[in-house]
Amino acid sequence: MNKIAVIGSGGSGKSTFSRKLGNTLNLPVYHLDTLYWNPGWIETPKDKWESVVRELTDNDQWIIDGNYRSTMDIRLNSADTIIFLNMSTLLCTYRIVKRRFMFKGKKRPDMTEGCEEKLDLEFVKWVLKFNKNERPKILEKLKNYEDKKIIVLNNPRDVDELLRNLKES
């Protein structure tokens, strides 16, 4: 486990899990939200975005968390391990609402400076529809990566168990 891609819905716990995993395995962690968004919620241009992701995946060791479908294949092709946080819609929705109140008027630790926490309708809809619309596509895509170690974590208990097992090994 040297190159790990962590994917899942907004609110699934990708950033928190990746930080803990990075500490456990002593690997550098890259949050795609931090790299994609510029101050004031300005998106990185597509051509530059792809080169940023390719540069990261060229490294020998990394944990990269985030979805960003436009660069997902780059990350999954380069990864030796893919971890899909397959959490319930209810849990993810609860977490994004909770996060909004925890970081109201502030930026999250895994977000770019100048991008204060917000909860817009488009993001809420995406999270609410993720398991119906995005999960089947991700599960289908993962079939193309059977040569990789694929770990699907279905609830917070699975997440805790994986981290505990890795610490003990």
Residue pairs with C-beta under 8 A, 6 or more apart in sequence:
1 25
1 27
1 80
1 81
1 149
2 27
2 60
2 61
2 62
2 80
3 57
3 59
3 60
3 61
3 62
3 78
3 79
3 80
3 81
4 21
4 25
4 27
4 62
4 63
4 64
4 79
4 80
4 81
4 82
4 83
5 64
5 65
5 75
5 76
5 78
5 79
5 81
5 82
5 83
6 14
6 17
6 18
6 21
6 63
6 64
6 65
6 66
6 83
6 85
7 14
7 65
7 66
7 67
7 72
7 82
7 83
7 84
7 85
7 138
8 14
8 67
8 84
8 85
8 86
8 87
9 85
9 87
9 89
9 92
9 127
9 130
9 131
9 134
9 135
10 92
10 96
10 123
10 126
10 127
10 130
11 87
11 91
11 92
11 93
11 94
11 95
11 96
11 99
11 127
12 85
12 86
12 87
12 91
12 92
12 95
13 85
13 87
13 95
13 156
13 159
14 65
14 66
14 85
15 31
15 33
15 65
15 108
15 109
15 110
17 65
17 83
17 85
17 159
17 163
18 29
18 31
18 63
18 64
18 65
19 29
19 110
20 163
21 27
21 29
21 63
21 83
21 163
21 166
22 28
22 29
22 63
24 163
24 166
24 167
25 63
25 166
27 61
27 62
27 63
28 59
28 61
28 62
28 63
29 62
29 63
29 64
29 65
30 56
30 62
30 63
30 64
30 65
31 65
31 66
31 110
31 111
32 53
32 64
32 65
32 66
32 67
32 68
32 71
33 66
33 110
33 111
33 112
34 110
34 111
34 112
35 44
35 52
35 53
35 56
35 112
36 43
36 44
36 49
36 66
36 68
37 43
37 44
37 111
37 112
37 115
38 44
38 112
38 114
39 112
39 113
39 114
39 115
40 114
40 115
41 115
41 118
43 49
44 52
46 70
49 68
49 70
49 71
50 70
50 71
50 74
53 64
53 68
53 71
53 74
53 75
54 74
56 62
56 64
57 64
57 74
57 75
57 77
57 78
57 79
58 78
64 75
64 79
65 110
67 134
72 141
76 82
76 141
76 145
76 148
77 145
79 148
80 148
80 149
81 148
81 149
81 150
81 151
82 142
82 145
82 148
82 149
82 150
82 151
83 151
83 152
83 153
84 138
84 139
84 142
84 150
84 151
84 152
84 153
85 153
85 159
86 135
86 152
86 153
86 154
87 153
87 154
87 155
87 156
88 131
88 155
89 127
89 128
89 130
89 131
91 155
91 156
92 127
92 130
93 124
93 127
93 128
96 119
96 123
96 124
96 127
97 119
99 108
99 117
100 117
100 118
100 119
102 117
103 116
103 117
104 117
105 116
105 117
106 116
106 117
107 113
107 114
107 115
107 116
107 117
108 117
111 117
126 134
142 150
151 162
153 159
153 162
